[in-house]
Amino acid sequence: MARTDQYGGFGSAYIDTVVSLKKLDGTVNRGKPFDILVYPDGGPIRKVYILSQENAGGGVNLEMRWLTANHLEIDYTGNIDPGLQVVRFGGVDITYHRRDSGK
């Protein structure tokens, strides 16, 4: 699950993106989602200062895909400076790749 949250207000405008995993069998984190990647938005925002679905995924064109049942790959364009970046969670290996913006 990934979400981009956009906050507005005088002096507090902010956009960040969070990617979470959840073990369906409930054996990890009491069955609740666990954040594996958190970063302030690192790219151009399409609708600045407007709450819009066009900002989904942030400005880095985040893409996720399961390579196997135990390997999640997360791709993005642009630069991110994660506040949290998990490489293994609940038996799942997580890899991150920066793509060229031309892909």
C-alpha positions as CSV (number, residue, x, y, z in Angstrom):
1,M,0.0,0.0,0.0
2,A,1.3,3.4,-0.8
3,R,-0.2,6.8,-0.1
4,T,0.8,10.4,-0.6
5,D,-0.4,12.8,2.0
6,Q,-0.7,16.5,1.3
7,Y,-1.1,19.0,4.1
8,G,-1.9,22.7,3.7
9,G,-2.0,25.7,5.8
10,F,-0.1,28.9,6.6
11,G,3.5,27.9,6.9
12,S,2.7,24.2,7.1
13,A,2.3,23.0,3.5
14,Y,3.9,19.6,3.1
15,I,3.7,16.5,1.0
16,D,5.1,13.1,1.9
17,T,4.7,9.6,0.6
18,V,4.5,6.4,2.7
19,V,4.8,2.8,1.5
20,S,3.5,0.1,4.0
21,L,3.4,-3.6,4.1
22,K,0.9,-5.8,6.0
23,K,1.3,-9.6,6.6
24,L,-2.1,-11.0,5.8
25,D,-1.8,-13.8,8.4
26,G,-1.5,-11.2,11.1
27,T,1.8,-12.6,12.5
28,V,3.8,-9.3,12.2
29,N,2.9,-6.0,13.8
30,R,-0.4,-7.5,15.1
31,G,-1.7,-7.6,11.6
32,K,-1.5,-3.8,11.1
33,P,0.4,-2.2,8.2
34,F,4.1,-1.4,8.8
35,D,5.7,1.5,7.1
36,I,8.7,0.5,5.0
37,L,9.5,3.7,3.1
38,V,8.7,7.3,4.2
39,Y,10.0,10.3,2.4
40,P,9.1,14.0,2.0
41,D,8.2,14.5,-1.6
42,G,11.2,14.7,-3.8
43,G,9.9,15.8,-7.2
44,P,7.7,18.3,-9.0
45,I,4.2,18.3,-7.7
46,R,1.5,18.5,-10.4
47,K,-1.1,20.4,-8.4
48,V,0.7,22.5,-5.8
49,Y,-1.5,23.8,-3.0
50,I,-4.5,21.9,-4.3
51,L,-5.7,18.7,-2.7
52,S,-5.8,16.5,-5.8
53,Q,-5.5,12.9,-6.8
54,E,-3.1,14.0,-9.5
55,N,-0.5,14.2,-6.7
56,A,-0.9,10.5,-5.9
57,G,2.5,8.8,-5.8
58,G,4.2,12.2,-5.2
59,G,6.5,13.7,-7.7
60,V,8.8,10.7,-8.1
61,N,6.5,8.4,-10.1
62,L,6.7,5.7,-7.5
63,E,6.1,2.1,-8.8
64,M,6.0,-1.1,-6.9
65,R,6.0,-4.7,-8.2
66,W,6.4,-8.1,-6.6
67,L,9.2,-10.0,-8.3
68,T,8.5,-13.1,-6.2
69,A,6.3,-13.8,-3.2
70,N,9.2,-12.7,-1.0
71,H,10.7,-9.9,-3.0
72,L,9.2,-6.4,-3.5
73,E,10.8,-3.9,-5.8
74,I,10.2,-0.2,-5.5
75,D,11.2,2.1,-8.4
76,Y,11.1,5.9,-8.6
77,T,12.4,8.7,-10.7
78,G,14.0,11.8,-9.2
79,N,15.7,12.1,-5.9
80,I,14.3,11.1,-2.6
81,D,15.8,11.4,0.9
82,P,14.0,8.8,2.9
83,G,13.3,9.3,6.6
84,L,12.7,5.5,6.7
85,Q,13.9,2.9,4.3
86,V,13.4,-0.8,5.3
87,V,15.2,-3.5,3.3
88,R,13.7,-6.6,4.9
89,F,10.3,-7.0,6.7
90,G,8.5,-10.1,7.8
91,G,10.4,-12.4,5.4
92,V,10.2,-10.0,2.5
93,D,13.3,-8.5,0.8
94,I,12.7,-5.0,-0.4
95,T,14.9,-3.4,-3.1
96,Y,14.9,0.2,-4.3
97,H,15.9,1.4,-7.7
98,R,16.1,4.9,-9.1
99,R,15.0,5.1,-12.7
100,D,16.0,7.6,-15.4
101,S,13.0,9.9,-15.9
102,G,12.9,8.8,-19.6
103,K,11.7,5.3,-18.8
